[in-house]
Amino acid sequence: MPNPKHLLHCLIAVNANPYKSKVQPVALYTPVHLGGFQFSPKQISLALALAGASQAIWMIFAFPYLQRKTSTGSVLRGCCIAWPIEMACYPIANELLRADFRAAFWTLGAVCVFFGSGIAMSFACVQLCLNDVAPSPSTLATLNAVALTVSSGLRALAPVGMTSVYAVGVKGGWLHGHLGWFCLLFMGLLMNVSVRWLPASAEGNIREAAKVDDNEEE
């Protein structure tokens, strides 16, 4: 029987990063010389709307195809690899603005908004892994309850914690005002460690499962 605590460890690591969605609006509003992007309220609304639209495109069109062609575990590992890369894009984008390389900034920003939104597929992957790893319906109910409890607790504490870390970095000029992003980058790297403990039964390989069903029918 797979050990659920390993999967929950992955869940905690993955769900810890919605902090980014709380830090991002603050960073978009923060002046450039303090580590932000100094967007107007209209620009912030547009940026968040574009990110949401990109996320919907990834979830509706890309995720079903990728999950079917590879596996749930493969998509999750891909998201974990991409996550720290996206976190690194934000301080790099700020440094481009400070150096007045605006064309490079907008190019990097567009790429980050579109491809970075694809990392949201990790949340669907975690839920599918939970479904696959449960040995019985009753266990699935308990596992989902624990997972939702952990996730809700993190979502309640995350906004205060990460925006405070970001504010401390901006106020003190730590890491050029990028302390919050480096913390998120480190958490993204930890995700790549925790996802290695994903049980084999949670891989969610549809093609392999279909082969097994065909063999059983024969």
PyMOL commands that set and color helices and strands:
alter all, ss='L'
color gray80, all
select helices_A, chain A and resi 4-15+19-29+32-34+41-69+72-98+102-133+137-172+174-177+179-197+200-202+206-217
alter helices_A, ss='H'
color red, helices_A
deselect
rebuild
show_as cartoon
